[in-house]
């Protein structure tokens, strides 16, 4: 905690207790005698030779643990009088908990009832339209629209029945959805759909209601009404699907449910951004300039004119690179389209069906500005570009330049983008007044690892909306005997405070912020502001007060409260199980050749670091996120439950090779009392 003036007098042997953080020794002696509390810490934990070697080399290391929550270690630190190192990982974890819990609460309490009513209204209106168009050229597209909404109705309501006229189409489509086996030709649309996307995952697997919401929204977000279809190099116009989309846009307005549609779309856009594809409103606006009446939808010349006009509207930013099968073209309407998330655009751009079918999560971090990610990618082409896709590096550099020039308004347009912006602060090159070990390449890689883990949480929380690329608190009156340290990333804490305010403001504007949830935000903001204030003092070489030291020592209670209380108030579940508190999660982020690129967060890692406190060096302990990436068959997309079961069985995947720079794969065991 107290970091101090002479934050570094690393070399006690030199007796030079300097007055700034910037002058810290580059290494420790072989016996580590500079660490004031090393002997005391070793009375509590077993530090093996590899751990000590890592301290000598980098002044820090991370090691695995079985902790299911990041804050657990801080209670142990207090009990064993080990200085606490409060990491940025803990703040990222708090935000993930706030994001997921509020989203889940909004979905289950507000959006699901709205979605069910919207869908029911659209079924009724589509049935009216079909009856009105029987015997006309628009009868078939009207029937398919009825089937389209009846499928959603069945997915959202166990007791729903499809209209007799569309039941055959509906039953065929539902069979493929429930099978979730992969890419197949749709029974309603003339192209292939990836039915494995209907495997319920993320937080949606937790309750029957959320499972229904997932499947219904996946249907609305995944299935396109396309202007044309592609097969190889052949592009075929799809007049019938254009007609379907035209009728759909009319039906939405006629059903008087557009306000309900906008409420659902607006709430989800707050979290994940705008649709990557055209909305019914955009489609209808374009149609009003071409067609005068519904019967005009059957005129080939006008359909051609409309197809040309609509093709000039905003293009999709995430366009799957699919070689085989029959696929929709880029210009599409989706009833509640999946979102144009920046990282999927990066992954999509940096893949190639033949030469680089699987991009790397490091691509995202390199484009966001991580020097370590860029270095790792370029130093190991046999791993990250094994087939030598030539445009890869130039395309990545182009994207990096584009993202570096993004305005702050672009970064703050939705919570998803703002979360990514906060990650940029964790991977940026640190200022010179940071402790020396935090300016090392090893620490840079550790920060990259943290960012990847937080990104995995972001993808997990928004797995339904993000368009996927394809190819015990202690006694506060106790005298201070143990001091601690806060990871002094001031820019990060400021961004996180802004993000918390943006989140609360967005929820309040839409009527989703209860007084209890608002109180949760206030308390979490107080904690983040405290960490920011302490960081400022550390970097300025100022001593912390007794109260500040005590707050860090007993911080487990605050961290636990920040994580647990929002889960209770936002979701309405007052009793939480051990599984609810388990931080492990998994998400698939890219699909190619029957495989899904999957990212995951596991159990907490423990971090040991030599930190400057009041002119001396201390060994402190904290917690960090753990991160994994691997491929699974797309027909077996992994759920949180399956991932936790795998971890509990000890089947832990290998970590990326570059983590050897800071990670010691040997637990630091605690000595028995």
C-alpha positions in Angstrom: 0.0 0.0 0.0 2.1 2.9 1.0 4.2 3.5 -1.9 6.0 6.4 -1.2 8.6 8.8 -2.0 11.5 6.7 -2.4 9.4 4.1 -3.8 12.3 2.3 -4.6 15.3 2.0 -2.9 15.6 -1.3 -4.3 19.2 -1.6 -3.5 19.2 -1.2 0.1 22.8 -1.9 -0.2 23.2 1.5 -1.7 21.2 3.2 1.1 19.9 5.6 -1.4 16.4 6.3 -0.4 15.3 8.4 -3.4 12.2 10.5 -3.7 10.6 9.2 -6.8 9.0 6.1 -8.2 11.1 6.3 -11.3 14.3 5.2 -9.6 13.8 1.6 -8.8 16.4 -1.1 -9.1 16.2 -3.2 -12.2 16.8 -6.5 -10.4 17.1 -8.1 -7.0 20.1 -9.8 -5.4 20.3 -13.6 -5.4 19.3 -13.8 -1.7 16.5 -11.3 -2.1 17.6 -9.5 1.0 16.1 -6.2 -0.2 12.6 -7.5 0.4 11.8 -6.4 3.9 9.1 -9.0 4.7 10.3 -12.0 2.7 11.1 -14.1 5.8 7.7 -13.3 7.3 5.8 -14.2 4.1 7.7 -17.5 3.8 6.4 -18.4 7.3 2.9 -18.4 5.7 3.4 -19.8 2.2 5.7 -22.2 0.4 7.8 -20.2 -2.1 9.6 -22.8 -4.3 12.8 -22.2 -6.3 10.8 -21.3 -9.5 8.9 -18.7 -7.6 12.0 -17.1 -6.2 13.7 -17.2 -9.5 10.8 -15.3 -11.1 11.0 -12.7 -8.3 14.8 -12.2 -9.0 14.2 -11.9 -12.7 11.0 -9.8 -12.9 10.1 -8.8 -9.4 6.7 -10.5 -9.8 5.1 -13.7 -11.0 1.6 -15.2 -11.2 0.7 -18.8 -10.2 -2.4 -20.9 -10.3 -4.9 -21.4 -7.5 -8.3 -23.0 -7.0 -10.0 -19.8 -5.9 -13.3 -19.3 -7.6 -13.4 -15.6 -6.8 -10.6 -13.0 -7.1 -11.4 -11.5 -3.7 -10.8 -14.6 -1.7 -7.0 -14.1 -1.5 -7.4 -10.8 0.2 -9.0 -12.3 3.3 -6.2 -14.8 3.5 -3.7 -11.9 3.2 -5.3 -10.1 6.2 -5.3 -13.2 8.3 -1.7 -14.1 7.5 -0.5 -10.5 7.5 0.7 -10.6 3.9 0.6 -7.2 2.2 -2.2 -7.0 -0.4 -1.6 -6.0 -4.0 -5.0 -4.8 -5.4 -4.9 -5.3 -9.1 -6.9 -3.8 -11.9 -8.3 -7.3 -12.5 -10.5 -6.8 -9.5 -12.1 -3.7 -11.0 -12.6 -5.4 -14.3 -14.2 -8.3 -12.6 -16.6 -6.0 -10.7 -17.6 -4.4 -14.0 -18.2 -7.7 -15.6 -20.5 -8.6 -12.7 -22.4 -5.3 -12.9 -22.7 -5.6 -16.7 -23.9 -9.2 -16.7 -26.2 -8.9 -13.7 -27.9 -5.8 -14.9 -28.3 -7.2 -18.4 -29.6 -10.5 -17.1 -32.1 -8.7 -14.9 -33.3 -6.4 -17.7 -33.7 -9.4 -20.1 -35.5 -11.6 -17.7 -37.8 -9.1 -16.0 -38.5 -6.6 -18.8 -37.4 -7.7 -22.3 -38.7 -11.3 -22.3 -42.3 -10.3 -21.6 -42.0 -7.5 -24.2 -40.5 -9.9 -26.7 -43.2 -12.5 -26.2 -45.9 -9.9 -26.7 -44.2 -8.4 -29.8 -43.9 -11.9 -31.3 -47.5 -12.8 -30.6 -48.6 -9.5 -32.2 -46.5 -10.2 -35.3 -47.9 -13.7 -35.6 -51.4 -12.3 -35.7 -50.5 -9.6 -38.1 -48.6 -11.9 -40.4 -51.6 -14.2 -40.5 -53.8 -11.3 -41.5 -51.4 -10.4 -44.2 -51.3 -13.9 -45.5 -55.0 -14.2 -45.7 -55.2 -10.8 -47.5 -52.6 -12.0 -50.1 -53.9 -15.4 -50.8 -54.2 -15.9 -54.5 -51.7 -13.1 -55.3 -47.9 -13.2 -56.1 -47.3 -12.2 -52.5 -49.0 -15.2 -50.9 -45.8 -17.3 -50.6 -43.6 -14.7 -49.0 -46.5 -13.8 -46.7 -46.8 -17.5 -45.7 -43.1 -17.7 -45.0 -43.3 -14.6 -42.8 -46.0 -16.3 -40.8 -43.8 -19.3 -40.4 -40.9 -17.1 -39.4 -42.8 -15.4 -36.6 -44.5 -18.7 -35.5 -41.0 -20.3 -35.1 -40.1 -17.4 -32.7 -43.4 -17.8 -30.9 -42.7 -21.5 -30.3 -39.1 -20.8 -29.1 -40.4 -18.1 -26.6 -43.5 -19.9 -25.4 -43.8 -23.6 -24.6 -47.5 -23.5 -25.1 -47.5 -21.7 -28.4 -49.1 -23.3 -31.4 -48.2 -22.5 -35.0 -51.1 -21.7 -37.4 -52.2 -24.7 -39.4 -51.2 -23.1 -42.7 -47.5 -22.7 -41.6 -47.1 -25.7 -39.2 -45.2 -27.8 -41.7 -42.5 -25.2 -42.3 -42.4 -24.3 -38.5 -41.9 -28.0 -37.4 -39.1 -28.5 -39.9 -37.3 -25.4 -38.8 -37.7 -26.1 -35.1 -36.3 -29.6 -35.7 -33.1 -28.1 -37.1 -32.9 -25.5 -34.3 -33.3 -28.1 -31.6 -30.8 -30.4 -33.3 -28.2 -27.5 -33.4 -25.9 -29.6 -35.5 -24.3 -27.0 -37.7 -24.9 -25.5 -41.2 -28.0 -26.7 -43.0 -30.4 -25.4 -45.6 -33.2 -23.5 -43.9 -36.8 -24.8 -44.3 -38.1 -21.2 -44.7 -35.2 -19.4 -46.4 -33.2 -20.5 -49.5 -29.8 -20.5 -47.9 -27.8 -22.3 -45.2 -28.0 -21.3 -41.5 -25.6 -22.2 -38.7 -28.0 -24.0 -36.3 -25.2 -24.7 -33.8 -25.6 -21.0 -32.8 -28.8 -22.1 -31.1 -26.9 -24.0 -28.4 -27.8 -22.0 -25.3 -24.7 -20.6 -23.6 -23.5 -17.6 -21.6 -25.6 -16.7 -18.7 -28.7 -17.8 -20.6 -28.3 -21.4 -19.6 -29.1 -20.5 -16.0 -32.9 -20.4 -16.1 -35.7 -21.8 -18.4 -36.9 -18.2 -19.1 -33.4 -17.1 -20.2 -33.1 -20.1 -22.4 -36.3 -19.2 -24.2 -35.1 -15.6 -24.5 -31.8 -16.7 -26.0 -33.4 -18.9 -28.6 -36.0 -16.3 -29.6 -33.5 -13.5 -29.9 -31.0 -15.7 -31.6 -33.6 -16.5 -34.3 -34.3 -12.8 -34.8 -30.7 -11.8 -34.8 -29.2 -14.6 -36.8 -31.7 -15.1 -39.7 -31.4 -12.7 -42.6 -33.8 -11.5 -45.2 -31.3 -11.0 -48.0 -31.4 -9.1 -51.3 -29.4 -11.9 -53.0 -27.6 -15.2 -52.3 -24.1 -16.3 -53.1 -22.9 -19.7 -54.2 -19.3 -19.6 -55.2 -18.9 -16.7 -57.5 -22.6 -16.7 -58.5 -24.9 -14.1 -57.1 -28.7 -14.7 -57.5 -31.3 -12.0 -56.7 -33.9 -13.1 -54.1 -37.1 -11.4 -55.0 -39.1 -13.5 -52.6 -36.9 -12.6 -49.6 -37.1 -8.9 -50.6 -40.9 -9.2 -50.6 -40.8 -11.0 -47.2 -38.8 -8.1 -45.7 -41.1 -5.5 -47.3 -44.2 -7.3 -45.8 -42.4 -7.7 -42.5 -41.7 -3.9 -42.2 -45.3 -3.2 -43.1 -46.6 -5.7 -40.5 -44.5 -4.2 -37.7 -46.1 -0.9 -38.3 -49.6 -2.3 -38.8 -49.4 -4.4 -35.6 -48.8 -1.2 -33.6 -45.9 -3.0 -31.9 -43.1 -0.7 -33.2 -42.8 1.0 -29.9 -42.3 -2.4 -28.2 -39.7 -3.3 -30.9 -37.9 0.0 -30.2 -37.8 -0.6 -26.4 -36.2 -4.0 -26.9 -33.8 -2.8 -29.5 -32.8 0.3 -27.5 -32.1 -1.6 -24.3 -30.0 -4.1 -26.1 -28.2 -1.4 -28.1 -27.2 0.2 -24.8 -25.2 -2.9 -23.9 -24.0 -4.1 -27.3 -24.5 -1.4 -29.9 -26.5 -1.0 -33.1 -27.4 -3.7 -35.5 -24.9 -4.6 -38.2 -27.7 -5.1 -40.7 -30.6 -3.0 -41.8 -33.5 -2.6 -39.4 -37.2 -2.8 -40.4 -37.4 1.0 -40.2 -34.5 1.5 -42.6 -36.0 -1.0 -45.0 -39.4 0.6 -44.9 -37.9 4.1 -45.4 -36.1 2.9 -48.5 -39.3 1.1 -49.8 -41.4 4.3 -49.4 -39.3 5.9 -52.1 -39.9 3.1 -54.6 -43.3 1.6 -54.0 -46.7 3.3 -53.7 -48.8 0.4 -52.6 -48.4 -3.2 -51.4 -49.3 -4.7 -54.7 -46.2 -3.0 -56.2 -44.1 -5.5 -54.3 -45.0 -8.0 -57.0 -43.6 -6.0 -59.9 -40.1 -7.3 -61.0 -38.9 -3.9 -62.3 -39.7 -2.1 -59.1 -38.1 -4.9 -57.0 -34.9 -4.5 -59.1 -35.0 -0.7 -58.5 -35.5 -1.3 -54.8 -32.7 -3.9 -54.6 -30.3 -1.4 -56.1 -31.4 1.4 -53.8 -31.3 -0.6 -50.6 -27.8 -1.9 -51.5 -26.5 1.6 -51.3 -27.5 1.9 -47.6 -25.0 1.4 -44.8 -23.1 -1.8 -45.5 -22.5 -4.5 -42.9 -19.1 -4.3 -41.2 -19.0 -8.0 -40.4 -19.4 -10.1 -43.5 -18.7 -13.8 -43.1 -16.1 -15.2 -45.5 -17.7 -18.4 -46.5 -16.5 -20.5 -49.5 -19.0 -23.3 -49.5 -22.7 -23.7 -49.4 -25.5 -21.3 -50.3 -25.2 -18.1 -48.3 -27.0 -14.8 -48.1 -25.4 -11.7 -49.6 -24.1 -8.8 -47.6 -27.2 -6.6 -47.9 -29.8 -7.9 -45.4 -32.6 -7.0 -43.1 -32.7 -8.7 -39.7 -35.7 -8.2 -37.4 -33.5 -7.7 -34.4 -30.0 -7.9 -35.9 -26.8 -9.0 -34.2 -24.5 -6.1 -33.4 -21.5 -4.6 -35.2 -19.1 -5.2 -32.4 -15.6 -3.8 -33.2 -13.6 -6.9 -32.2 -15.6 -9.2 -34.4 -14.9 -6.8 -37.3 -11.2 -7.2 -36.5 -11.4 -11.0 -36.4 -13.4 -11.1 -39.6 -11.0 -8.8 -41.4 -7.9 -10.8 -40.3 -9.1 -14.2 -41.4 -9.1 -15.9 -44.7 -11.0 -19.1 -45.5 -7.9 -20.8 -47.1 -4.8 -19.2 -45.6 -5.9 -18.1 -42.1 -9.3 -19.5 -41.2 -8.8 -18.9 -37.5 -7.7 -15.4 -36.4 -6.1 -15.0 -33.0 -7.5 -13.1 -30.0 -4.1 -11.4 -30.0 -5.2 -9.7 -33.2 -7.8 -7.8 -31.3 -5.3 -6.7 -28.7 -2.7 -5.7 -31.3 -5.3 -3.5 -33.1 -6.3 -2.0 -29.8 -2.7 -1.0 -29.3 -0.9 -3.6 -27.3 2.9 -3.6 -28.2 3.3 -7.1 -26.6 0.5 -8.6 -28.7 2.0 -7.2 -31.9 5.4 -8.4 -31.0 4.2 -11.9 -30.2 2.2 -12.2 -33.4 5.1 -11.0 -35.6 7.7 -13.1 -33.8 5.8 -16.4 -34.2 4.4 -16.5 -37.8 4.5 -20.3 -37.7 1.9 -20.2 -34.8 -0.2 -17.2 -35.8 0.0 -17.2 -39.6 1.2 -20.7 -40.5 0.0 -20.6 -44.1 1.6 -17.3 -44.7 -1.4 -15.2 -45.6 0.3 -12.3 -47.2 -2.1 -9.4 -46.5 -2.3 -10.2 -42.8 0.3 -7.8 -41.4 -0.7 -4.9 -43.7 -4.4 -5.4 -42.9 -3.7 -5.5 -39.2 -1.6 -2.4 -39.3 -4.4 -0.6 -41.3 -6.9 -1.6 -38.6 -4.6 -0.5 -35.8 -4.2 2.9 -37.4 -8.0 3.2 -37.9 -8.7 2.3 -34.3 -6.1 4.7 -33.0 -7.9 7.5 -34.8 -11.3 6.7 -33.4 -12.9 9.6 -31.6 -13.9 9.4 -28.0 -17.6 9.6 -29.0 -17.0 6.4 -31.1 -15.5 4.6 -28.1 -18.4 5.7 -25.8 -21.3 5.1 -28.1 -22.3 1.9 -26.2 -21.2 -0.1 -23.2 -19.5 -2.7 -25.3 -17.2 -0.2 -27.0 -16.6 1.6 -23.7 -15.5 -1.7 -22.1 -13.0 -2.2 -25.0 -11.8 1.4 -24.5 -11.1 0.6 -20.8 -9.0 -2.4 -21.9 -6.9 -0.1 -24.0 -5.8 1.5 -20.8 -4.6 -1.8 -19.4 -2.5 -2.7 -22.4 -1.0 0.7 -23.2 2.7 1.4 -22.5 2.9 2.7 -18.9 4.3 6.1 -18.0 7.8 6.4 -16.7 6.7 7.2 -13.1 5.4 3.6 -12.8 7.4 1.1 -10.7 10.2 -0.3 -12.9 8.9 -3.8 -12.9 5.6 -2.5 -14.3 7.4 -1.1 -17.2 8.9 -4.4 -18.2 8.0 -6.6 -21.1 7.0 -9.3 -18.7 4.5 -7.0 -16.9 3.2 -5.9 -20.3 2.4 -9.5 -21.2 0.7 -10.0 -17.8 -1.4 -6.9 -18.5 -2.2 -8.3 -22.0 -3.3 -11.6 -20.4 -5.6 -9.6 -18.1 -7.1 -7.8 -21.0 -7.7 -11.0 -22.9 -9.5 -12.5 -19.9 -11.7 -9.4 -19.5 -12.4 -9.5 -23.2 -13.5 -13.1 -22.8 -15.9 -11.9 -20.1 -17.2 -9.3 -22.4 -17.8 -11.8 -25.2 -19.5 -14.2 -22.8 -21.8 -11.5 -21.5 -22.9 -10.4 -25.0 -22.8 -13.8 -26.7 -26.4 -13.4 -27.8 -26.0 -10.0 -29.4 -22.5 -9.8 -30.7 -22.3 -10.7 -34.4 -19.7 -13.5 -34.6 -17.0 -13.5 -37.1 -17.2 -16.6 -39.2 -14.2 -18.3 -41.9 -14.4 -12.2 6.0 -13.8 -8.5 6.9 -11.5 -7.8 9.9 -11.7 -5.3 12.8 -11.2 -1.8 11.4 -9.8 -0.5 14.7 -6.8 -2.8 14.7 -3.5 -0.9 14.5 -1.8 -1.0 11.2 0.9 -3.6 11.0 0.5 -4.6 7.4 0.6 -2.2 4.5 -0.4 -2.9 0.9 -0.3 -1.6 -2.6 -2.7 -0.7 -5.4 -1.8 -1.2 -9.1 -1.4 2.4 -10.0 -3.1 2.6 -13.4 -4.8 5.9 -13.0 -6.0 6.2 -16.6 -7.7 2.8 -16.3 -9.5 3.7 -13.1 -10.8 7.0 -14.6 -12.1 5.1 -17.6 -13.8 2.6 -15.4 -15.5 5.3 -13.4 -16.7 6.9 -16.7 -18.0 3.5 -17.8 -19.8 2.9 -14.5 -21.5 6.3 -14.8 -22.4 5.6 -18.5 -23.9 2.2 -17.5 -26.0 3.6 -14.6 -27.1 6.6 -16.8 -28.1 4.4 -19.7 -30.1 2.1 -17.4 -31.8 5.1 -15.7 -32.8 6.7 -19.0 -34.6 3.5 -19.9 -36.3 3.0 -16.6 -34.2 0.0 -15.6 -32.3 1.5 -12.7 -33.9 0.6 -9.3 -32.9 2.5 -6.1 -31.1 -0.7 -4.9 -29.1 -1.1 -8.1 -28.3 2.6 -8.1 -26.9 2.2 -4.6 -24.8 -0.7 -5.8 -23.3 1.5 -8.5 -22.6 4.3 -5.9 -20.7 2.0 -3.6 -18.7 0.4 -6.4 -17.8 3.9 -7.7 -16.6 4.9 -4.2 -14.2 1.9 -4.3 -12.9 2.6 -7.7 -12.4 6.3 -6.8 -10.5 5.2 -3.7 -8.2 3.0 -5.8 -7.6 5.9 -8.2 -6.8 8.3 -5.4 -4.3 5.9 -3.8 -2.7 5.4 -7.2 -2.2 9.1 -7.6 -0.4 9.2 -4.2 1.7 6.2 -5.0 2.9 7.7 -8.3 3.6 11.0 -6.6 5.7 9.3 -3.9 3.3 10.3 -1.1 2.6 8.2 2.0 -0.8 6.7 2.5 -2.7 7.5 5.7 -3.5 4.9 8.3 -7.2 4.8 7.1 -6.1 4.2 3.6 -3.8 1.3 4.6 -6.6 -0.2 6.7 -9.0 0.0 3.8 -6.6 -1.9 1.6 -5.9 -4.4 4.2 -9.6 -5.2 4.7 -10.5 -4.8 1.1 -11.8 -8.3 0.7 -15.2 -7.3 2.2 -15.6 -4.4 -0.2 -14.7 -6.5 -3.2 -17.0 -9.2 -2.2 -19.9 -6.8 -1.6 -19.4 -5.1 -4.9 -19.6 -8.5 -6.7 -22.3 -10.2 -4.7 -24.8 -7.4 -4.0 -25.3 -6.4 -7.6 -26.0 -10.1 -8.5 -28.7 -10.1 -5.9 -30.4 -6.8 -6.6 -30.2 -6.8 -10.4 -31.4 -10.3 -10.9 -33.8 -10.6 -7.9 -32.1 -13.8 -6.6 -31.5 -13.2 -2.9 -29.8 -16.5 -2.4 -26.7 -17.2 -4.4 -25.1 -20.6 -4.9 -21.5 -21.4 -5.0 -21.9 -21.8 -8.8 -23.2 -18.2 -9.0 -20.1 -17.0 -7.3 -17.7 -19.0 -9.5 -16.0 -16.6 -11.9 -15.2 -19.3 -14.6 -16.9 -18.7 -17.9 -16.5 -19.5 -21.6 -17.5 -18.0 -25.0 -17.0 -18.9 -28.6 -15.9 -16.0 -30.8 -15.3 -17.3 -34.3 -16.4 -20.2 -36.4 -14.7 -21.9 -39.4 -14.6 -25.4 -40.8 -16.8 -26.9 -38.2 -14.7 -25.6 -35.3 -15.4 -22.8 -32.9 -12.6 -20.6 -31.5 -13.3 -20.5 -27.8 -12.0 -18.2 -25.1 -12.5 -18.8 -21.4 -11.7 -17.4 -17.9 -10.7 -20.0 -15.3 -9.9 -19.9 -11.6 -8.1 -16.9 -10.1 -4.4 -16.8 -10.4 -2.3 -15.4 -7.5 0.1 -12.6 -8.1 3.2 -12.0 -6.0 5.1 -8.8 -6.6 7.9 -6.8 -5.0 6.4 -3.4 -4.4 7.7 -0.1 -2.9 6.0 1.0 0.3 7.4 3.9 2.4 10.9 3.7 0.9 11.2 -0.1 1.3 10.5 -3.1 -0.7 7.8 -5.6 0.3 6.4 -8.8 -1.2 2.7 -8.4 -1.7 0.1 -10.8 -3.0 -3.0 -10.2 -5.1 -5.2 -11.9 -7.6 -5.5 -11.9 -11.4 -7.8 -13.3 -14.0 -6.7 -16.5 -15.9 -7.4 -16.9 -19.6 -7.5 -19.8 -22.0 -8.2 -20.2 -25.7 -8.9 -23.4 -27.7 -11.0 -25.0 -30.5 -14.1 -27.1 -30.0 -16.4 -28.6 -32.6 -19.0 -26.0 -33.4 -21.8 -28.5 -32.9 -20.5 -28.8 -29.3 -20.1 -25.1 -28.4 -19.1 -25.0 -24.8 -21.4 -23.8 -22.0 -20.3 -22.4 -18.6 -21.5 -25.5 -16.9 -19.4 -27.8 -19.1 -16.3 -25.5 -18.7 -16.7 -25.5 -14.9 -17.1 -29.3 -14.8 -13.9 -29.6 -16.8 -12.0 -27.3 -14.4 -13.4 -29.2 -11.4 -12.1 -32.4 -13.0 -8.6 -30.9 -13.3 -8.7 -30.9 -17.1 -7.1 -27.5 -17.5 -6.0 -26.5 -21.0 -2.4 -25.3 -21.7 -1.9 -21.6 -21.5 -0.5 -19.5 -24.4 3.2 -20.1 -24.7 4.0 -16.4 -24.2 2.7 -16.5 -20.6 5.9 -18.2 -19.6 7.3 -14.6 -19.3 5.4 -14.2 -16.0 3.5 -17.3 -15.2 4.9 -20.1 -12.9 2.8 -23.2 -13.3 3.3 -24.2 -9.7 0.8 -23.4 -6.9 2.0 -21.3 -3.9 0.7 -23.5 -1.2 -0.3 -22.1 2.2 1.4 -23.5 5.3 -1.0 -25.0 7.9 -1.6 -23.2 11.1 
